[in-house]
Amino acid sequence: MRLVQVTIPAGKREAILRTLDDEGIDYVLTEETSGREFTGVVSFPLPTTAVEPVLDRLRETGIDEDAYTVVLDAETVVSRRFDQLEERYDEEDTDKRIAREELHARARELVPTTGTYLVMTIVSAVVATAGLLLDSPAVVVGSMVIAPLIGPAMSTAVGTVVDDREMFRTGLRLQAVGLAIAIVAATAFAGLARVTNVIPPGTDVLAISQVRGRLTPDFLSLAVALGAGVAGAASLASGVSAAIVGVMIAAALVPPLGVIGIGIAWGLPGTVLGSTVLVLVNVLSINVTALAVLWYRGYRPDHWFKEDTARRATRKRVGALVAAILVLSLFLGVVTYDSYRTATFEQEVRGDVEELLDQPEYEQLTLLNVQFGYDDPVPPREPTNVTVVVGQPPDSESASLAAPLDQRIDGALGTLDFPGVIVDPGPVDVQVRYVEIESA
């Protein structure tokens, strides 16, 4: 519920009070004695869903932007008329959302000052990069908590639906600057860690699980970003805390930005490409879903002639965002299919190894692990080596496993066909490692 205070311009008192009486609203009128063009201040409690329609009716009486309106949170209202008013608006409006004016104010509050925004973005990018290199999920999550990314994303969407061009431009500018400064910070930190040997020379950063998980973005990554945008706009429109949703939005952006910095510092163009596409898809998806949710929830400019302008701007921006997402999604589709083909290849190889070990001459061997190596993280990936780790009892001898295994892997390469691409995997290095094992 809300407590609304409205200044009454000269000559508008009767019209405003009549509107409040018609709505069945309890109010308190205070005389204005400052000698300005206002004759009083009226205060009245409202259900949250009633704020926007009541303010719209008051504007029809002649309240303009020169008069100020204050909307405050109210913990409790004890009034029979208020209970009746709340019941009426609950019946009329099942869409529980805050007023347009509150949405505008909340979006403005989410945007930090430029200095604070840049500092927090740099810190979150550095912490995320450190967490990736340390292979520490806890540190990576910590970087998400401090990332100030929800404000610019939500202000861009709100600025569009209420036709506040300054808010839209501010949100757009902060998003672009934030992404750029995060990449620079992550690259500088990763480069410093490399040249100072904080990360031991020869370390394969692509083998770090926190890094490896963000090298090949697929359609599941797109689902995360779409969910983050919907959750951000829904929390903003419902008036609940957006802090947790901010972490979700940061989860879609901050770690991939750290991977971009690591890829640049280690000179890995494939890594940079994959993570950059992931960041761009996530940013665009968050913006387009937030915009669509707010428009669907009924947010429009306060003047009808501005609504047409906002509608045209929304259609253009949604169209541009969707087109960009579709183009970038082609890359996600390729990655998704590549993950399928390599998974099929690996499954068939493992099946061949198990089938081979079932033969009598290999009955003493136990399959421990099968490891695969690929030429590049950017699809289409081709296998370069397969390492089979088997266990055998001490002082036992078995027939050689490498030659028949090599033949079976050559047969499995047919599963790597890629639509529209001539696949020539080339020779695959097959290694067999024997580990002595004892049974108790």
VEXDREN-2710 file (C-alpha; in Angstrom, 1 decimal):
% VEXDREN-2710
k/r/px/py/pz
1/MET/0.0/0.0/0.0
2/ARG/1.1/3.6/-0.6
3/LEU/0.6/7.0/0.9
4/VAL/0.2/9.7/-1.8
5/GLN/0.7/13.4/-1.3
6/VAL/-0.3/15.8/-4.1
7/THR/0.0/19.6/-4.2
8/ILE/-3.2/21.3/-5.3
9/PRO/-2.8/24.1/-7.9
10/ALA/-4.9/27.2/-7.5
11/GLY/-8.4/26.8/-8.9
12/LYS/-8.2/22.9/-8.9
13/ARG/-9.2/22.1/-5.3
14/GLU/-12.8/21.3/-5.9
15/ALA/-12.1/19.1/-8.9
16/ILE/-9.4/17.2/-7.1
17/LEU/-11.4/16.6/-4.0
18/ARG/-14.5/15.6/-6.0
19/THR/-12.4/13.0/-7.8
20/LEU/-11.1/11.6/-4.5
21/ASP/-14.7/11.5/-3.1
22/ASP/-16.0/9.8/-6.3
23/GLU/-13.3/7.1/-5.8
24/GLY/-14.2/6.6/-2.2
25/ILE/-10.8/7.6/-1.0
26/ASP/-10.1/8.9/2.5
27/TYR/-7.9/12.0/2.4
28/VAL/-6.5/14.8/4.6
29/LEU/-6.3/18.3/3.3
30/THR/-3.5/20.7/4.5
31/GLU/-3.6/24.3/3.7
32/GLU/-0.6/25.7/1.8
33/THR/0.7/28.9/3.3
34/SER/4.0/29.4/1.4
35/GLY/2.4/32.0/-0.8
36/ARG/3.1/30.1/-4.0
37/GLU/0.7/29.1/-6.7
38/PHE/-0.5/26.0/-4.7
39/THR/-3.4/26.3/-2.3
40/GLY/-3.0/23.0/-0.4
41/VAL/-1.6/19.5/-0.1
42/VAL/-3.9/16.5/0.0
43/SER/-2.7/13.2/1.4
44/PHE/-4.4/9.9/1.0
45/PRO/-3.7/6.1/1.3
46/LEU/-4.0/3.8/-1.8
47/PRO/-3.6/0.2/-2.6
48/THR/-0.5/-0.3/-4.7
49/THR/-2.5/-1.3/-7.8
50/ALA/-4.7/1.9/-7.4
51/VAL/-1.9/4.4/-7.5
52/GLU/-1.5/4.7/-11.3
53/PRO/-5.2/4.8/-12.2
54/VAL/-6.0/7.4/-9.5
55/LEU/-3.1/9.6/-10.5
56/ASP/-4.2/9.4/-14.1
57/ARG/-7.7/10.6/-13.1
58/LEU/-6.2/13.4/-11.0
59/ARG/-4.1/14.6/-14.0
60/GLU/-7.4/14.9/-16.0
61/THR/-8.5/17.5/-13.5
62/GLY/-5.6/19.7/-14.4
63/ILE/-2.6/18.6/-12.3
64/ASP/0.5/19.1/-14.3
65/GLU/4.2/18.5/-13.9
66/ASP/4.6/21.9/-12.0
67/ALA/2.8/20.3/-9.1
68/TYR/4.7/17.7/-7.2
69/THR/3.4/14.2/-6.3
70/VAL/5.1/12.1/-3.6
71/VAL/4.4/8.3/-3.3
72/LEU/5.5/6.6/-0.1
73/ASP/5.4/3.1/1.3
74/ALA/2.7/2.6/4.0
75/GLU/3.0/-0.2/6.4
76/THR/-0.5/-0.3/7.7
77/VAL/-3.8/1.6/7.0
78/VAL/-6.7/1.2/9.4
79/SER/-9.8/2.4/7.6
80/ARG/-13.0/0.7/6.5
81/ARG/-13.2/2.8/3.4
82/PHE/-9.6/1.8/2.5
83/ASP/-10.5/-1.9/2.9
84/GLN/-13.4/-1.4/0.5
85/LEU/-11.2/0.4/-1.9
86/GLU/-8.6/-2.4/-1.7
87/GLU/-11.2/-5.0/-2.4
88/ARG/-12.5/-3.1/-5.4
89/TYR/-9.1/-2.7/-7.0
90/ASP/-8.3/-6.4/-6.3
91/GLU/-11.4/-7.3/-8.3
92/GLU/-10.7/-4.9/-11.1
93/ASP/-7.0/-5.5/-11.5
94/THR/-5.4/-8.9/-11.2
95/ASP/-2.1/-7.7/-12.5
96/LYS/-0.3/-6.7/-9.3
97/ARG/2.2/-4.0/-10.5
98/ILE/3.4/-0.7/-9.2
99/ALA/2.5/2.6/-10.8
100/ARG/4.3/4.0/-13.8
101/GLU/5.8/6.8/-11.7
102/GLU/7.1/4.3/-9.1
103/LEU/8.6/2.1/-11.9
104/HIS/10.4/5.2/-13.3
105/ALA/11.7/6.2/-9.9
106/ARG/12.9/2.6/-9.1
107/ALA/14.7/2.3/-12.4
108/ARG/16.4/5.6/-11.8
109/GLU/17.5/4.5/-8.3
110/LEU/19.0/1.3/-9.6
111/VAL/21.5/3.2/-11.7
112/PRO/24.6/4.1/-9.6
113/THR/26.7/7.2/-10.2
114/THR/29.2/6.8/-13.0
115/GLY/32.2/6.7/-10.7
116/THR/30.7/4.0/-8.5
117/TYR/29.5/2.1/-11.5
118/LEU/32.9/2.0/-13.1
119/VAL/34.7/1.0/-9.9
120/MET/32.3/-1.8/-9.0
121/THR/32.4/-3.1/-12.6
122/ILE/36.2/-3.2/-12.6
123/VAL/36.3/-4.9/-9.2
124/SER/33.7/-7.5/-10.2
125/ALA/35.6/-8.2/-13.5
126/VAL/38.9/-8.6/-11.6
127/VAL/37.3/-10.9/-8.9
128/ALA/35.6/-13.0/-11.6
129/THR/38.9/-13.4/-13.5
130/ALA/40.7/-14.4/-10.3
131/GLY/37.9/-16.9/-9.5
132/LEU/38.1/-18.4/-13.0
133/LEU/41.9/-18.8/-12.8
134/LEU/41.6/-20.2/-9.3
135/ASP/38.8/-22.6/-10.4
136/SER/36.8/-21.3/-7.5
137/PRO/33.0/-21.2/-7.9
138/ALA/32.6/-19.3/-4.7
139/VAL/34.9/-16.5/-5.8
140/VAL/33.1/-16.3/-9.2
141/VAL/29.7/-16.1/-7.4
142/GLY/31.1/-13.3/-5.2
143/SER/32.0/-11.3/-8.3
144/MET/28.3/-11.6/-9.4
145/VAL/27.1/-10.2/-6.1
146/ILE/29.0/-6.9/-6.5
147/ALA/28.4/-6.4/-10.2
148/PRO/26.2/-3.3/-10.7
149/LEU/24.7/-4.5/-14.1
150/ILE/21.0/-4.7/-13.4
151/GLY/20.5/-0.9/-13.2
152/PRO/21.6/0.0/-16.7
153/ALA/19.8/-2.9/-18.3
154/MET/16.5/-2.1/-16.5
155/SER/16.8/1.7/-17.1
156/THR/17.1/1.0/-20.8
157/ALA/13.9/-0.9/-20.9
158/VAL/12.0/1.5/-18.7
159/GLY/13.2/4.5/-20.6
160/THR/11.8/2.9/-23.8
161/VAL/8.3/2.0/-22.5
162/VAL/7.8/5.4/-20.7
163/ASP/9.4/7.4/-23.5
164/ASP/12.2/8.8/-21.3
165/ARG/14.9/9.2/-23.9
166/GLU/17.5/10.4/-21.5
167/MET/17.1/7.4/-19.3
168/PHE/17.3/5.1/-22.3
169/ARG/20.5/6.7/-23.5
170/THR/22.0/6.6/-20.1
171/GLY/21.3/2.9/-19.7
172/LEU/22.6/2.1/-23.1
173/ARG/25.8/4.1/-22.6
174/LEU/26.4/2.6/-19.2
175/GLN/26.0/-0.9/-20.6
176/ALA/28.4/-0.3/-23.4
177/VAL/31.0/1.4/-21.2
178/GLY/30.6/-1.3/-18.5
179/LEU/31.2/-4.2/-20.9
180/ALA/34.2/-2.4/-22.4
181/ILE/35.8/-1.5/-19.0
182/ALA/35.2/-5.0/-17.7
183/ILE/37.0/-6.6/-20.6
184/VAL/39.9/-4.2/-20.2
185/ALA/40.1/-4.9/-16.4
186/ALA/39.9/-8.7/-16.9
187/THR/42.5/-8.6/-19.6
188/ALA/44.9/-6.5/-17.6
189/PHE/44.5/-8.7/-14.5
190/ALA/44.9/-11.9/-16.5
191/GLY/47.9/-10.5/-18.3
192/LEU/49.5/-9.5/-15.0
193/ALA/48.9/-12.9/-13.5
194/ARG/50.6/-14.5/-16.5
195/VAL/53.7/-12.3/-16.8
196/THR/54.4/-12.4/-13.0
197/ASN/54.0/-16.2/-13.1
198/VAL/51.2/-16.2/-10.6
199/ILE/49.8/-18.8/-12.9
200/PRO/52.6/-21.3/-13.4
201/PRO/54.1/-21.3/-16.9
202/GLY/52.7/-24.0/-19.1
203/THR/49.3/-24.1/-17.4
204/ASP/46.5/-25.0/-19.8
205/VAL/43.9/-22.4/-18.8
206/LEU/41.4/-24.1/-21.1
207/ALA/41.6/-27.1/-18.9
208/ILE/40.3/-25.1/-15.9
209/SER/36.7/-26.3/-15.4
210/GLN/35.4/-22.7/-14.6
211/VAL/36.9/-21.5/-17.9
212/ARG/36.1/-24.6/-19.9
213/GLY/32.4/-24.3/-19.1
214/ARG/32.2/-21.0/-20.8
215/LEU/34.1/-21.7/-24.0
216/THR/31.3/-23.2/-26.1
217/PRO/28.0/-21.3/-25.4
218/ASP/24.9/-23.1/-26.6
219/PHE/21.1/-22.5/-26.5
220/LEU/21.1/-23.3/-22.8
221/SER/23.1/-20.2/-22.2
222/LEU/20.4/-18.2/-24.1
223/ALA/17.8/-19.6/-21.8
224/VAL/19.7/-18.2/-18.8
225/ALA/19.9/-14.7/-20.3
226/LEU/16.2/-14.7/-21.2
227/GLY/15.2/-15.8/-17.7
228/ALA/17.4/-13.1/-16.2
229/GLY/15.7/-10.4/-18.3
230/VAL/12.2/-11.6/-17.5
231/ALA/13.0/-11.9/-13.8
232/GLY/14.6/-8.4/-13.7
233/ALA/11.6/-6.7/-15.3
234/ALA/9.1/-8.7/-13.3
235/SER/10.7/-7.9/-10.0
236/LEU/11.0/-4.2/-10.9
237/ALA/7.3/-4.1/-12.0
238/SER/6.1/-5.9/-8.9
239/GLY/8.0/-3.6/-6.5
240/VAL/10.0/-6.4/-4.8
241/SER/13.8/-6.3/-4.2
242/ALA/15.8/-6.7/-7.4
243/ALA/19.1/-7.5/-5.6
244/ILE/18.8/-11.3/-6.1
245/VAL/17.8/-10.8/-9.8
246/GLY/20.9/-8.6/-10.2
247/VAL/23.0/-11.6/-9.3
248/MET/21.3/-13.6/-11.9
249/ILE/21.9/-11.0/-14.6
250/ALA/25.6/-10.8/-13.5
251/ALA/25.8/-14.6/-13.7
252/ALA/25.0/-14.3/-17.4
253/LEU/27.6/-11.6/-18.1
254/VAL/30.5/-11.3/-15.6
255/PRO/32.1/-14.8/-15.9
256/PRO/32.2/-14.7/-19.7
257/LEU/33.7/-11.2/-19.6
258/GLY/36.5/-12.7/-17.4
259/VAL/37.0/-15.5/-19.9
260/ILE/37.4/-12.9/-22.7
261/GLY/40.1/-11.2/-20.7
262/ILE/41.9/-14.6/-20.1
263/GLY/41.6/-15.4/-23.8
264/ILE/43.2/-12.1/-24.8
265/ALA/45.9/-12.4/-22.2
266/TRP/46.8/-15.9/-23.3
267/GLY/46.4/-15.2/-27.0
268/LEU/43.5/-17.6/-27.7
269/PRO/41.3/-16.1/-30.4
270/GLY/38.9/-19.0/-30.4
271/THR/38.2/-18.5/-26.7
272/VAL/37.7/-14.7/-27.2
273/LEU/35.3/-15.4/-30.0
274/GLY/33.1/-17.9/-28.2
275/SER/32.9/-15.8/-25.0
276/THR/32.3/-12.6/-26.9
277/VAL/29.3/-14.1/-28.7
278/LEU/28.0/-15.4/-25.3
279/VAL/28.2/-11.9/-23.8
280/LEU/26.6/-10.2/-26.7
281/VAL/23.7/-12.8/-26.9
282/ASN/23.2/-12.4/-23.1
283/VAL/23.1/-8.6/-23.2
284/LEU/20.7/-8.5/-26.1
285/SER/18.5/-11.2/-24.6
286/ILE/18.3/-9.5/-21.2
287/ASN/17.3/-6.2/-22.8
288/VAL/14.7/-7.5/-25.2
289/THR/13.0/-9.7/-22.6
290/ALA/12.9/-6.9/-20.0
291/LEU/11.4/-4.5/-22.6
292/ALA/8.8/-7.1/-23.7
293/VAL/7.8/-7.9/-20.1
294/LEU/7.3/-4.2/-19.2
295/TRP/5.3/-3.5/-22.3
296/TYR/3.2/-6.6/-21.7
297/ARG/2.5/-5.5/-18.1
298/GLY/0.9/-2.4/-19.5
299/TYR/3.5/0.4/-18.9
300/ARG/3.0/3.3/-21.3
301/PRO/3.9/7.0/-21.3
302/ASP/1.5/9.3/-19.3
303/HIS/0.3/11.2/-22.4
304/TRP/-1.6/9.5/-25.2
305/PHE/0.4/11.3/-28.0
306/LYS/3.7/10.0/-26.4
307/GLU/2.3/6.4/-26.4
308/ASP/2.4/6.2/-30.2
309/THR/6.0/7.4/-30.1
310/ALA/6.9/4.9/-27.4
311/ARG/5.2/2.1/-29.3
312/ARG/7.1/2.9/-32.5
313/ALA/10.4/3.1/-30.6
314/THR/9.7/-0.1/-28.7
315/ARG/8.9/-2.0/-32.0
316/LYS/12.1/-0.7/-33.6
317/ARG/14.3/-1.6/-30.7
318/VAL/12.7/-5.0/-30.1
319/GLY/13.0/-5.7/-33.9
320/ALA/16.7/-4.7/-33.9
321/LEU/17.4/-6.7/-30.7
322/VAL/15.6/-9.8/-32.0
323/ALA/17.4/-9.6/-35.4
324/ALA/20.8/-9.4/-33.6
325/ILE/19.9/-12.3/-31.3
326/LEU/18.9/-14.4/-34.3
327/VAL/22.2/-13.7/-36.1
328/LEU/24.2/-14.5/-33.0
329/SER/22.0/-17.6/-32.3
330/LEU/23.3/-19.1/-35.5
331/PHE/26.6/-19.4/-33.7
332/LEU/24.9/-20.9/-30.6
333/GLY/23.1/-23.4/-32.9
334/VAL/26.4/-24.5/-34.4
335/VAL/27.9/-24.9/-30.9
336/THR/24.9/-26.9/-29.8
337/TYR/25.1/-29.2/-32.7
338/ASP/28.8/-29.5/-32.3
339/SER/28.4/-30.5/-28.7
340/TYR/25.9/-33.2/-29.9
341/ARG/28.2/-34.6/-32.5
342/THR/31.3/-34.8/-30.2
343/ALA/29.2/-36.3/-27.5
344/THR/27.9/-38.9/-30.0
345/PHE/31.5/-39.6/-31.0
346/GLU/32.7/-40.0/-27.4
347/GLN/29.8/-42.3/-26.6
348/GLU/30.6/-44.5/-29.5
349/VAL/34.3/-44.7/-28.7
350/ARG/33.5/-45.6/-25.1
351/GLY/31.2/-48.3/-26.3
352/ASP/33.8/-49.6/-28.6
353/VAL/36.4/-49.7/-25.8
354/GLU/34.0/-51.6/-23.5
355/GLU/33.1/-54.0/-26.3
356/LEU/36.8/-54.6/-27.0
357/LEU/37.6/-55.3/-23.3
358/ASP/34.8/-57.9/-23.2
359/GLN/36.9/-60.1/-25.5
360/PRO/38.7/-63.0/-23.8
361/GLU/42.2/-61.8/-24.5
362/TYR/41.5/-58.6/-22.6
363/GLU/39.5/-60.0/-19.7
364/GLN/42.2/-59.0/-17.2
365/LEU/41.9/-55.3/-18.1
366/THR/39.5/-52.9/-16.4
367/LEU/38.4/-49.6/-18.0
368/LEU/39.2/-46.7/-15.8
369/ASN/38.8/-43.6/-18.0
370/VAL/38.6/-42.4/-21.6
371/GLN/39.9/-38.9/-22.3
372/PHE/39.5/-36.8/-25.5
373/GLY/41.4/-33.9/-26.9
374/TYR/40.2/-31.5/-29.6
375/ASP/42.0/-29.1/-31.9
376/ASP/40.1/-25.9/-31.2
377/PRO/37.3/-24.8/-28.8
378/VAL/35.6/-23.1/-31.8
379/PRO/33.3/-25.5/-33.7
380/PRO/33.5/-27.6/-35.7
381/ARG/35.9/-29.3/-33.3
382/GLU/37.9/-32.3/-34.5
383/PRO/39.4/-34.9/-32.2
384/THR/43.2/-34.9/-32.1
385/ASN/43.8/-37.6/-29.5
386/VAL/42.1/-40.3/-27.4
387/THR/43.7/-41.6/-24.3
388/VAL/42.3/-44.8/-22.7
389/VAL/43.3/-45.6/-19.2
390/VAL/42.9/-49.3/-18.2
391/GLY/43.8/-51.1/-15.0
392/GLN/45.5/-54.5/-14.9
393/PRO/46.7/-56.8/-12.1
394/PRO/50.4/-56.7/-11.2
395/ASP/52.8/-58.8/-13.3
396/SER/50.1/-59.7/-15.8
397/GLU/50.4/-59.6/-19.5
398/SER/47.7/-58.8/-22.0
399/ALA/47.5/-58.5/-25.8
400/SER/48.2/-55.0/-27.2
401/LEU/45.1/-52.8/-27.1
402/ALA/46.3/-49.9/-29.1
403/ALA/46.1/-51.3/-32.7
404/PRO/42.5/-52.7/-32.5
405/LEU/41.4/-49.6/-30.6
406/ASP/42.8/-47.4/-33.3
407/GLN/40.8/-49.2/-36.0
408/ARG/37.6/-48.9/-34.0
409/ILE/38.1/-45.1/-33.4
410/ASP/38.7/-44.6/-37.2
411/GLY/35.3/-46.2/-37.7
412/ALA/33.7/-43.9/-35.1
413/LEU/34.9/-40.8/-36.9
414/GLY/31.9/-41.1/-39.3
415/THR/29.7/-39.7/-36.5
416/LEU/31.5/-36.3/-36.8
417/ASP/29.8/-35.4/-40.0
418/PHE/28.8/-31.7/-40.0
419/PRO/26.0/-30.3/-42.2
420/GLY/27.4/-28.2/-45.0
421/VAL/31.0/-28.7/-43.9
422/ILE/33.5/-31.1/-45.3
423/VAL/35.0/-32.8/-42.2
424/ASP/38.5/-34.2/-42.4
425/PRO/39.5/-35.1/-38.8
426/GLY/42.9/-36.3/-39.9
427/PRO/44.8/-38.9/-37.9
428/VAL/43.8/-39.3/-34.3
429/ASP/46.5/-40.1/-31.8
430/VAL/45.4/-43.1/-29.7
431/GLN/47.2/-43.8/-26.5
432/VAL/46.7/-46.6/-23.9
433/ARG/47.9/-46.2/-20.4
434/TYR/48.1/-49.2/-18.1
435/VAL/47.7/-48.8/-14.4
436/GLU/48.4/-51.6/-12.0
437/ILE/45.5/-52.3/-9.6
438/GLU/45.2/-54.8/-6.8
439/SER/42.0/-56.4/-5.5
440/ALA/41.5/-56.8/-1.8
END
